[in-house]
Amino acid sequence: MAANPVNKQRKSNDPPNGEIELPTLGRRFGALAIDWALCLLVANLYGEPTRDGWSPVVALIFIYTVFAGFFAQTPGMALTRIAVVDVDRGGPIGPLRGLLRGLLICLVLPMLVLDGRRRGLHDRLARSIVLPAPKKNP
């Protein structure tokens, strides 16, 4: 059984108490704002975002389904250096849970109901957690 990503063994860049320092809400909001801006740009390809409010929402759900589901990061998350991973095993959450997470994010309210580990209702229902992205080896 894989180690819980939140309580993993301490590495040199981890806080001294052994817990991973969770990303701030500002970084998480920044990632969402970047993703939303990209969705508005993409939505111009198949809809009129200023007239049809559904086109950027569909793009956001698609981005979460594909990017968060398969790669653990949306483009906005990559730029803000955070990742959404399975809360138990630490890997990507898969496309179905990425879809669920994207749908719940579009409702907005689930993002506002946070627990002590900064997991919104959308994270708890998708069994995910947002963590700092692993540093890439040079």
Backbone bond lengths (Angstrom), bond angles and torsions (degrees), N, CA, C in turn:
res aa  C-N    CA-C-N  psi(-1)  N-CA   C-N-CA  omega(-1)  CA-C   N-CA-C  phi
1 M - - - 1.450 - - 1.511 108.67 -
2 A 1.331 116.74 133.62 1.462 122.06 -177.18 1.519 110.81 -73.66
3 A 1.323 114.67 153.87 1.463 120.18 179.97 1.520 110.19 -73.24
4 N 1.310 115.09 147.26 1.452 121.10 176.71 1.518 108.61 -65.22
5 P 1.344 119.12 126.01 1.464 120.44 -175.88 1.518 113.75 -63.16
6 V 1.308 118.17 -23.08 1.456 120.30 -179.49 1.520 110.47 -79.65
7 N 1.319 118.53 -28.91 1.459 122.17 -177.86 1.520 111.32 -115.17
8 K 1.323 117.81 38.54 1.460 121.67 -177.93 1.518 110.82 -71.46
9 Q 1.324 115.77 171.43 1.450 119.73 177.36 1.510 109.88 -64.60
10 R 1.325 115.99 146.36 1.455 121.11 -176.82 1.524 110.58 -72.50
11 K 1.325 115.66 134.48 1.454 122.53 172.61 1.518 107.85 -111.76
12 S 1.309 116.47 171.75 1.460 120.57 -173.23 1.527 113.76 -60.08
13 N 1.341 118.15 -29.70 1.464 118.84 -178.15 1.523 113.16 -96.43
14 D 1.332 118.32 5.96 1.455 122.11 177.17 1.521 109.91 -84.93
15 P 1.337 117.18 155.79 1.465 120.05 176.36 1.526 110.47 -61.21
16 P 1.336 118.63 154.70 1.461 122.31 -175.36 1.514 114.98 -61.41
17 N 1.323 120.26 -25.50 1.458 121.11 -177.25 1.524 112.33 -78.37
18 G 1.337 118.49 -1.10 1.453 121.55 177.61 1.518 114.45 88.18
19 E 1.315 116.65 -10.85 1.464 120.26 178.74 1.522 109.50 -86.93
20 I 1.302 116.46 147.36 1.456 121.20 175.38 1.523 108.25 -75.10
21 E 1.318 116.61 136.04 1.453 120.22 175.56 1.525 108.13 -75.67
22 L 1.312 116.56 117.16 1.458 121.34 -176.80 1.518 111.04 -73.63
23 P 1.331 117.76 146.85 1.465 120.43 178.03 1.526 111.00 -61.41
24 T 1.301 115.32 146.61 1.460 119.61 179.05 1.530 109.94 -69.77
25 L 1.303 114.96 160.77 1.463 119.26 176.33 1.519 110.53 -65.35
26 G 1.333 117.62 -28.11 1.458 121.53 176.92 1.528 111.75 -63.59
27 R 1.335 116.78 -43.21 1.469 120.06 177.42 1.520 110.77 -65.59
28 R 1.307 116.43 -40.01 1.463 119.94 179.50 1.528 110.59 -65.88
29 F 1.332 116.80 -43.06 1.463 120.29 178.39 1.521 110.16 -66.25
30 G 1.332 117.14 -39.10 1.458 120.97 177.38 1.519 111.41 -59.55
31 A 1.324 116.91 -42.48 1.467 121.09 178.02 1.527 110.46 -62.29
32 L 1.326 116.53 -43.46 1.465 120.40 179.07 1.525 111.10 -65.09
33 A 1.336 117.58 -39.04 1.467 120.84 179.19 1.531 110.94 -64.86
34 I 1.327 117.01 -40.91 1.464 120.73 176.81 1.526 110.13 -63.75
35 D 1.325 116.32 -45.85 1.471 119.96 178.75 1.528 110.97 -61.06
36 W 1.324 116.73 -40.16 1.471 119.83 -179.79 1.526 110.82 -65.26
37 A 1.338 116.71 -41.14 1.467 120.01 177.55 1.534 110.53 -61.56
38 L 1.326 116.78 -41.62 1.470 120.27 176.57 1.527 111.11 -63.84
39 C 1.316 116.53 -38.28 1.467 120.57 178.89 1.528 111.04 -64.18
40 L 1.317 116.94 -38.95 1.466 119.85 177.15 1.526 111.08 -63.43
41 L 1.338 116.15 -39.62 1.465 119.65 177.91 1.524 111.28 -66.50
42 V 1.332 116.53 -45.59 1.466 120.76 -179.78 1.523 110.61 -66.26
43 A 1.315 116.76 -38.28 1.468 120.63 -178.16 1.516 111.96 -62.04
44 N 1.320 117.56 -25.92 1.464 120.61 176.41 1.525 112.11 -64.40
45 L 1.327 117.60 -19.99 1.463 121.19 179.88 1.526 112.26 -74.21
46 Y 1.326 117.96 -30.40 1.468 119.76 -175.19 1.525 114.02 -129.16
47 G 1.297 117.92 1.97 1.462 120.59 -179.66 1.514 110.30 -156.87
48 E 1.288 115.35 -173.36 1.462 122.37 177.78 1.523 107.36 -121.52
49 P 1.360 117.44 92.29 1.464 120.39 -173.40 1.522 114.64 -57.80
50 T 1.334 117.86 -29.42 1.462 119.18 -179.81 1.525 111.70 -74.83
51 R 1.326 117.55 -22.68 1.461 121.91 -179.90 1.537 111.46 -104.88
52 D 1.331 116.50 -43.16 1.473 122.02 -179.05 1.521 108.79 -105.74
53 G 1.302 117.81 102.32 1.458 121.38 -177.96 1.512 114.52 -67.13
54 W 1.316 118.22 -14.69 1.462 121.18 -175.88 1.527 112.85 -77.02
55 S 1.338 119.54 -25.74 1.463 120.12 -172.26 1.540 113.79 -65.39
56 P 1.332 121.07 -43.68 1.467 118.14 176.09 1.522 112.84 -70.09
57 V 1.331 116.96 -28.42 1.472 120.53 177.68 1.526 109.83 -65.61
58 V 1.331 117.09 -43.86 1.463 121.00 176.91 1.527 110.31 -61.44
59 A 1.325 116.90 -40.93 1.465 120.59 178.30 1.522 110.77 -63.13
60 L 1.340 117.93 -41.42 1.466 120.91 179.06 1.525 111.40 -64.02
61 I 1.313 117.16 -43.34 1.463 120.57 178.07 1.527 110.08 -61.97
62 F 1.326 116.63 -41.93 1.465 120.91 178.10 1.534 110.91 -62.13
63 I 1.332 117.03 -44.68 1.467 120.70 -179.61 1.527 110.69 -60.83
64 Y 1.327 116.97 -43.57 1.469 119.14 179.41 1.518 111.57 -68.36
65 T 1.319 117.36 -38.37 1.458 120.12 179.67 1.526 110.65 -62.42
66 V 1.312 116.76 -48.64 1.468 120.70 -175.35 1.521 112.30 -80.95
67 F 1.328 116.79 -57.95 1.458 119.78 -172.18 1.525 112.99 -72.43
68 A 1.326 117.88 -49.07 1.466 119.18 178.41 1.525 110.01 -69.40
69 G 1.330 116.46 -38.38 1.459 120.28 -178.15 1.512 114.00 -64.52
70 F 1.329 117.26 -46.68 1.463 120.86 -175.42 1.529 114.25 -95.75
71 F 1.340 117.18 -32.65 1.466 119.95 -171.34 1.525 113.92 -115.60
72 A 1.323 118.02 -0.83 1.471 124.36 178.88 1.526 113.10 67.09
73 Q 1.335 118.52 6.64 1.457 121.33 178.75 1.517 110.57 -149.13
74 T 1.313 115.68 135.35 1.457 121.18 167.48 1.530 106.33 -84.54
75 P 1.320 119.18 168.99 1.465 119.09 176.46 1.540 112.58 -56.80
76 G 1.316 117.24 -40.30 1.464 120.33 177.86 1.521 112.22 -64.07
77 M 1.316 116.54 -38.65 1.467 120.15 177.86 1.523 110.99 -65.98
78 A 1.323 116.24 -38.71 1.468 119.40 178.66 1.527 110.57 -62.48
79 L 1.331 116.87 -41.80 1.464 120.42 -179.98 1.527 112.68 -68.52
80 T 1.321 117.65 -31.66 1.462 120.68 179.48 1.528 112.32 -95.94
81 R 1.322 116.12 4.55 1.476 124.01 176.06 1.528 113.37 58.50
82 I 1.340 115.04 49.53 1.457 120.75 171.83 1.524 108.23 -128.97
83 A 1.318 116.32 164.75 1.465 120.98 179.84 1.521 108.80 -144.73
84 V 1.327 116.32 149.92 1.454 121.79 175.03 1.526 107.06 -107.44
85 V 1.331 115.83 121.43 1.458 120.93 -174.72 1.523 110.89 -129.70
86 D 1.319 115.06 164.18 1.461 121.92 174.56 1.523 108.09 -60.72
87 V 1.307 117.09 131.15 1.462 121.35 -174.64 1.533 111.97 -66.94
88 D 1.329 118.69 -24.68 1.461 121.29 -178.09 1.524 114.01 -95.15
89 R 1.341 117.06 -43.29 1.466 118.65 -174.32 1.513 114.52 -109.90
90 G 1.338 118.29 -11.74 1.447 121.01 173.62 1.513 116.52 84.91
91 G 1.321 119.64 -0.80 1.461 121.20 -179.50 1.516 111.60 -93.58
92 P 1.339 116.43 -175.79 1.462 120.01 176.54 1.535 111.02 -57.96
93 I 1.318 116.09 152.73 1.461 120.27 -174.27 1.523 113.47 -86.35
94 G 1.302 118.87 -12.26 1.457 121.99 179.97 1.521 111.79 87.79
95 P 1.335 116.43 158.85 1.468 119.86 -173.31 1.528 114.90 -66.80
96 L 1.316 119.05 -34.38 1.475 119.07 -179.73 1.525 111.39 -67.86
97 R 1.315 116.80 -42.71 1.463 119.38 177.83 1.521 110.72 -73.21
98 G 1.338 117.90 -30.30 1.466 120.89 173.50 1.520 110.50 -64.16
99 L 1.341 116.40 -41.22 1.467 121.59 176.40 1.526 110.43 -62.29
100 L 1.321 117.24 -47.33 1.469 121.16 178.70 1.526 110.31 -58.97
101 R 1.313 116.66 -45.57 1.458 121.13 -179.72 1.531 110.84 -62.69
102 G 1.330 117.19 -43.00 1.460 121.23 178.37 1.518 112.41 -63.35
103 L 1.329 116.85 -43.10 1.470 120.46 178.23 1.526 111.08 -61.65
104 L 1.330 116.12 -43.42 1.464 119.81 -179.19 1.524 112.04 -69.19
105 I 1.326 117.31 -34.86 1.472 120.12 177.29 1.526 109.69 -63.02
106 C 1.324 116.76 -37.19 1.469 119.94 179.82 1.532 112.04 -65.29
107 L 1.311 117.23 -21.80 1.466 120.56 176.67 1.527 112.08 -79.84
108 V 1.325 118.56 -13.13 1.460 127.94 177.49 1.530 113.06 67.37
109 L 1.303 119.85 -51.73 1.458 122.10 -175.19 1.527 113.46 -53.30
110 P 1.353 120.52 -42.75 1.469 118.86 179.83 1.533 113.54 -58.13
111 M 1.327 117.78 -26.25 1.469 120.25 179.44 1.517 111.56 -73.05
112 L 1.301 117.83 -19.38 1.462 121.53 -175.84 1.522 113.29 -89.87
113 V 1.321 117.47 -11.99 1.463 121.96 -178.33 1.527 107.74 -98.81
114 L 1.354 116.57 90.41 1.459 122.10 -173.99 1.518 111.90 -100.46
115 D 1.353 115.25 150.21 1.457 120.05 172.70 1.527 108.83 -103.56
116 G 1.307 117.98 -169.69 1.461 122.47 -176.72 1.515 114.35 -66.87
117 R 1.325 117.93 -19.79 1.467 121.35 178.68 1.527 111.31 -101.73
118 R 1.329 116.29 22.22 1.473 123.90 -179.59 1.520 112.16 57.13
119 R 1.315 116.47 32.32 1.459 120.90 175.93 1.518 108.15 -96.01
120 G 1.319 115.81 120.11 1.451 120.13 175.92 1.522 109.75 -75.85
121 L 1.306 115.56 172.46 1.462 120.34 178.24 1.527 110.37 -58.55
122 H 1.336 116.84 -35.74 1.463 120.47 177.84 1.529 111.41 -63.21
123 D 1.340 117.75 -35.61 1.466 121.58 177.05 1.525 111.01 -70.70
124 R 1.312 116.32 -42.19 1.470 119.10 -178.29 1.516 111.81 -66.53
125 L 1.333 116.86 -41.80 1.462 119.71 -179.99 1.529 111.69 -69.25
126 A 1.328 117.46 -31.54 1.464 121.34 178.30 1.534 111.86 -89.98
127 R 1.321 117.21 2.66 1.465 123.23 -177.66 1.531 111.26 51.12
128 S 1.343 114.30 51.35 1.463 120.72 -179.00 1.517 109.96 -129.17
129 I 1.329 115.00 167.97 1.462 121.98 175.68 1.523 107.44 -147.59
130 V 1.319 116.20 145.86 1.458 121.24 177.62 1.528 107.48 -97.34
131 L 1.335 115.17 125.28 1.456 122.67 -177.69 1.523 109.53 -129.07
132 P 1.329 116.65 164.51 1.477 117.55 171.81 1.527 108.47 -60.39
133 A 1.325 116.40 141.66 1.468 119.94 178.98 1.519 108.44 -68.84
134 P 1.334 116.58 143.32 1.466 118.88 177.21 1.525 110.17 -62.76
135 K 1.319 115.14 142.69 1.462 119.72 178.56 1.516 108.80 -71.45
136 K 1.314 115.88 138.18 1.456 121.15 179.31 1.523 109.70 -81.09
137 N 1.327 116.41 137.11 1.464 120.04 177.22 1.525 109.23 -76.21
138 P 1.363 117.02 136.14 1.468 119.78 -178.82 1.523 112.61 -67.59
